């Protein structure tokens, strides 16, 4: 049961990170801020890592 909750939590956090990265990327491109672009790239990397962690946890479910 706990593993299911952990999978759902990591998947939700990953999607939230990617959604925030999308918004930050749009705002950064609109205002031409390099710092926002770096934040966007960092958020995308964190989101992808969380998605991979969610996939690994899903494969661990018997």
N, CA, C and O atoms as a GROMACS GRO file, in nm:
protein
  248
    1UNK      N    1   0.082  -0.120   0.000
    1UNK     CA    2   0.000   0.000   0.000
    1UNK      C    3   0.086   0.126   0.000
    1UNK      O    4   0.057   0.222  -0.071
    2UNK      N    5   0.193   0.124   0.080
    2UNK     CA    6   0.280   0.242   0.087
    2UNK      C    7   0.352   0.266  -0.045
    2UNK      O    8   0.376   0.380  -0.083
    3UNK      N    9   0.386   0.157  -0.114
    3UNK     CA   10   0.455   0.172  -0.242
    3UNK      C   11   0.365   0.238  -0.346
    3UNK      O   12   0.411   0.318  -0.428
    4UNK      N   13   0.236   0.205  -0.344
    4UNK     CA   14   0.142   0.270  -0.435
    4UNK      C   15   0.134   0.420  -0.407
    4UNK      O   16   0.132   0.502  -0.499
    5UNK      N   17   0.130   0.455  -0.279
    5UNK     CA   18   0.126   0.597  -0.243
    5UNK      C   19   0.254   0.669  -0.285
    5UNK      O   20   0.249   0.784  -0.329
    6UNK      N   21   0.368   0.601  -0.269
    6UNK     CA   22   0.495   0.661  -0.310
    6UNK      C   23   0.501   0.682  -0.460
    6UNK      O   24   0.552   0.784  -0.508
    7UNK      N   25   0.450   0.585  -0.536
    7UNK     CA   26   0.447   0.598  -0.682
    7UNK      C   27   0.358   0.715  -0.722
    7UNK      O   28   0.396   0.796  -0.806
    8UNK      N   29   0.240   0.724  -0.660
    8UNK     CA   30   0.150   0.835  -0.692
    8UNK      C   31   0.210   0.969  -0.654
    8UNK      O   32   0.195   1.068  -0.726
    9UNK      N   33   0.278   0.974  -0.541
    9UNK     CA   34   0.340   1.099  -0.497
    9UNK      C   35   0.450   1.143  -0.591
    9UNK      O   36   0.457   1.260  -0.629
   10UNK      N   37   0.538   1.050  -0.631
   10UNK     CA   38   0.647   1.088  -0.720
   10UNK      C   39   0.595   1.127  -0.859
   10UNK      O   40   0.647   1.220  -0.921
   11UNK      N   41   0.494   1.056  -0.906
   11UNK     CA   42   0.437   1.092  -1.037
   11UNK      C   43   0.369   1.228  -1.032
   11UNK      O   44   0.381   1.307  -1.125
   12UNK      N   45   0.300   1.256  -0.923
   12UNK     CA   46   0.233   1.386  -0.910
   12UNK      C   47   0.334   1.499  -0.899
   12UNK      O   48   0.317   1.605  -0.960
   13UNK      N   49   0.441   1.477  -0.822
   13UNK     CA   50   0.545   1.580  -0.811
   13UNK      C   51   0.615   1.602  -0.945
   13UNK      O   52   0.650   1.715  -0.979
   14UNK      N   53   0.636   1.495  -1.020
   14UNK     CA   54   0.700   1.508  -1.151
   14UNK      C   55   0.613   1.591  -1.246
   14UNK      O   56   0.662   1.680  -1.315
   15UNK      N   57   0.484   1.560  -1.248
   15UNK     CA   58   0.395   1.636  -1.336
   15UNK      C   59   0.383   1.782  -1.291
   15UNK      O   60   0.373   1.872  -1.375
   16UNK      N   61   0.384   1.805  -1.161
   16UNK     CA   62   0.381   1.942  -1.111
   16UNK      C   63   0.507   2.018  -1.150
   16UNK      O   64   0.500   2.134  -1.191
   17UNK      N   65   0.622   1.953  -1.138
   17UNK     CA   66   0.749   2.016  -1.178
   17UNK      C   67   0.748   2.050  -1.327
   17UNK      O   68   0.791   2.159  -1.366
   18UNK      N   69   0.699   1.958  -1.409
   18UNK     CA   70   0.696   1.983  -1.553
   18UNK      C   71   0.596   2.093  -1.589
   18UNK      O   72   0.620   2.170  -1.681
   19UNK      N   73   0.485   2.100  -1.517
   19UNK     CA   74   0.388   2.207  -1.541
   19UNK      C   75   0.446   2.343  -1.502
   19UNK      O   76   0.429   2.441  -1.575
   20UNK      N   77   0.512   2.348  -1.388
   20UNK     CA   78   0.576   2.474  -1.346
   20UNK      C   79   0.687   2.512  -1.444
   20UNK      O   80   0.705   2.629  -1.475
   21UNK      N   81   0.761   2.412  -1.492
   21UNK     CA   82   0.867   2.439  -1.590
   21UNK      C   83   0.808   2.496  -1.719
   21UNK      O   84   0.868   2.584  -1.780
   22UNK      N   85   0.694   2.445  -1.759
   22UNK     CA   86   0.628   2.498  -1.879
   22UNK      C   87   0.589   2.644  -1.860
   22UNK      O   88   0.612   2.726  -1.949
   23UNK      N   89   0.532   2.676  -1.746
   23UNK     CA   90   0.492   2.816  -1.720
   23UNK      C   91   0.614   2.906  -1.711
   23UNK      O   92   0.616   3.015  -1.768
   24UNK      N   93   0.717   2.860  -1.639
   24UNK     CA   94   0.839   2.940  -1.625
   24UNK      C   95   0.906   2.958  -1.761
   24UNK      O   96   0.959   3.065  -1.791
   25UNK      N   97   0.905   2.852  -1.843
   25UNK     CA   98   0.966   2.863  -1.976
   25UNK      C   99   0.892   2.960  -2.065
   25UNK      O  100   0.955   3.035  -2.140
   26UNK      N  101   0.760   2.960  -2.058
   26UNK     CA  102   0.683   3.055  -2.139
   26UNK      C  103   0.708   3.197  -2.094
   26UNK      O  104   0.728   3.286  -2.177
   27UNK      N  105   0.709   3.220  -1.962
   27UNK     CA  106   0.736   3.354  -1.911
   27UNK      C  107   0.879   3.397  -1.943
   27UNK      O  108   0.903   3.512  -1.979
   28UNK      N  109   0.974   3.303  -1.931
   28UNK     CA  110   1.114   3.335  -1.962
   28UNK      C  111   1.135   3.368  -2.109
   28UNK      O  112   1.212   3.458  -2.142
   29UNK      N  113   1.066   3.297  -2.196
   29UNK     CA  114   1.079   3.326  -2.339
   29UNK      C  115   1.011   3.458  -2.375
   29UNK      O  116   1.057   3.530  -2.463
   30UNK      N  117   0.902   3.487  -2.306
   30UNK     CA  118   0.828   3.609  -2.335
   30UNK      C  119   0.906   3.732  -2.289
   30UNK      O  120   0.908   3.834  -2.357
   31UNK      N  121   0.969   3.721  -2.173
   31UNK     CA  122   1.043   3.836  -2.118
   31UNK      C  123   1.193   3.831  -2.147
   31UNK      O  124   1.265   3.922  -2.108
   32UNK      N  125   1.239   3.728  -2.213
   32UNK     CA  126   1.380   3.712  -2.252
   32UNK      C  127   1.473   3.715  -2.130
   32UNK      O  128   1.574   3.785  -2.131
   33UNK      N  129   1.436   3.639  -2.026
   33UNK     CA  130   1.521   3.629  -1.908
   33UNK      C  131   1.603   3.501  -1.914
   33UNK      O  132   1.547   3.392  -1.928
   34UNK      N  133   1.735   3.513  -1.904
   34UNK     CA  134   1.820   3.395  -1.906
   34UNK      C  135   1.808   3.316  -1.776
   34UNK      O  136   1.817   3.193  -1.777
   35UNK      N  137   1.788   3.385  -1.666
   35UNK     CA  138   1.776   3.317  -1.537
   35UNK      C  139   1.652   3.227  -1.535
   35UNK      O  140   1.657   3.116  -1.483
   36UNK      N  141   1.542   3.275  -1.591
   36UNK     CA  142   1.420   3.193  -1.596
   36UNK      C  143   1.438   3.073  -1.686
   36UNK      O  144   1.380   2.967  -1.661
   37UNK      N  145   1.518   3.088  -1.791
   37UNK     CA  146   1.544   2.973  -1.878
   37UNK      C  147   1.625   2.867  -1.804
   37UNK      O  148   1.600   2.748  -1.821
   38UNK      N  149   1.722   2.910  -1.723
   38UNK     CA  150   1.800   2.815  -1.644
   38UNK      C  151   1.712   2.744  -1.542
   38UNK      O  152   1.726   2.624  -1.520
   39UNK      N  153   1.622   2.819  -1.479
   39UNK     CA  154   1.528   2.759  -1.384
   39UNK      C  155   1.439   2.658  -1.454
   39UNK      O  156   1.411   2.551  -1.400
   40UNK      N  157   1.396   2.692  -1.573
   40UNK     CA  158   1.310   2.602  -1.652
   40UNK      C  159   1.384   2.472  -1.683
   40UNK      O  160   1.327   2.364  -1.670
   41UNK      N  161   1.509   2.482  -1.725
   41UNK     CA  162   1.588   2.362  -1.757
   41UNK      C  163   1.607   2.277  -1.631
   41UNK      O  164   1.599   2.154  -1.638
   42UNK      N  165   1.632   2.341  -1.518
   42UNK     CA  166   1.649   2.267  -1.393
   42UNK      C  167   1.520   2.196  -1.353
   42UNK      O  168   1.522   2.081  -1.309
   43UNK      N  169   1.408   2.265  -1.368
   43UNK     CA  170   1.280   2.203  -1.334
   43UNK      C  171   1.247   2.086  -1.426
   43UNK      O  172   1.190   1.986  -1.381
   44UNK      N  173   1.281   2.098  -1.552
   44UNK     CA  174   1.258   1.988  -1.645
   44UNK      C  175   1.343   1.867  -1.606
   44UNK      O  176   1.296   1.754  -1.610
   45UNK      N  177   1.469   1.892  -1.569
   45UNK     CA  178   1.554   1.780  -1.528
   45UNK      C  179   1.501   1.713  -1.402
   45UNK      O  180   1.501   1.590  -1.393
   46UNK      N  181   1.456   1.791  -1.305
   46UNK     CA  182   1.399   1.734  -1.183
   46UNK      C  183   1.272   1.656  -1.216
   46UNK      O  184   1.251   1.547  -1.162
   47UNK      N  185   1.189   1.709  -1.302
   47UNK     CA  186   1.066   1.640  -1.340
   47UNK      C  187   1.094   1.508  -1.409
   47UNK      O  188   1.027   1.408  -1.382
   48UNK      N  189   1.191   1.507  -1.498
   48UNK     CA  190   1.225   1.383  -1.568
   48UNK      C  191   1.282   1.280  -1.471
   48UNK      O  192   1.250   1.162  -1.480
   49UNK      N  193   1.366   1.325  -1.378
   49UNK     CA  194   1.421   1.232  -1.279
   49UNK      C  195   1.310   1.176  -1.190
   49UNK      O  196   1.313   1.058  -1.155
   50UNK      N  197   1.214   1.259  -1.153
   50UNK     CA  198   1.102   1.209  -1.073
   50UNK      C  199   1.016   1.111  -1.152
   50UNK      O  200   0.966   1.013  -1.096
   51UNK      N  201   0.998   1.136  -1.282
   51UNK     CA  202   0.924   1.040  -1.365
   51UNK      C  203   0.997   0.907  -1.375
   51UNK      O  204   0.935   0.801  -1.371
   52UNK      N  205   1.129   0.913  -1.387
   52UNK     CA  206   1.206   0.789  -1.390
   52UNK      C  207   1.198   0.716  -1.256
   52UNK      O  208   1.187   0.593  -1.254
   53UNK      N  209   1.202   0.790  -1.147
   53UNK     CA  210   1.188   0.727  -1.015
   53UNK      C  211   1.050   0.664  -1.001
   53UNK      O  212   1.037   0.555  -0.945
   54UNK      N  213   0.949   0.730  -1.051
   54UNK     CA  214   0.814   0.674  -1.047
   54UNK      C  215   0.806   0.546  -1.130
   54UNK      O  216   0.739   0.450  -1.090
   55UNK      N  217   0.872   0.544  -1.245
   55UNK     CA  218   0.873   0.425  -1.329
   55UNK      C  219   0.943   0.309  -1.258
   55UNK      O  220   0.894   0.196  -1.260
   56UNK      N  221   1.056   0.336  -1.196
   56UNK     CA  222   1.129   0.232  -1.123
   56UNK      C  223   1.045   0.179  -1.007
   56UNK      O  224   1.040   0.058  -0.984
   57UNK      N  225   0.979   0.268  -0.935
   57UNK     CA  226   0.894   0.224  -0.825
   57UNK      C  227   0.775   0.144  -0.875
   57UNK      O  228   0.732   0.049  -0.810
   58UNK      N  229   0.722   0.181  -0.992
   58UNK     CA  230   0.612   0.104  -1.049
   58UNK      C  231   0.657  -0.037  -1.085
   58UNK      O  232   0.582  -0.133  -1.068
   59UNK      N  233   0.779  -0.051  -1.135
   59UNK     CA  234   0.830  -0.183  -1.170
   59UNK      C  235   0.858  -0.268  -1.046
   59UNK      O  236   0.864  -0.391  -1.056
   60UNK      N  237   0.876  -0.205  -0.931
   60UNK     CA  238   0.901  -0.279  -0.808
   60UNK      C  239   0.773  -0.335  -0.746
   60UNK      O  240   0.781  -0.421  -0.659
   61UNK      N  241   0.656  -0.288  -0.791
   61UNK     CA  242   0.530  -0.338  -0.735
   61UNK      C  243   0.510  -0.482  -0.782
   61UNK      O  244   0.515  -0.509  -0.902
   62UNK      N  245   0.487  -0.572  -0.689
   62UNK     CA  246   0.469  -0.713  -0.729
   62UNK      C  247   0.336  -0.736  -0.801
   62UNK      O  248   0.307  -0.849  -0.840
   0.00000   0.00000   0.00000
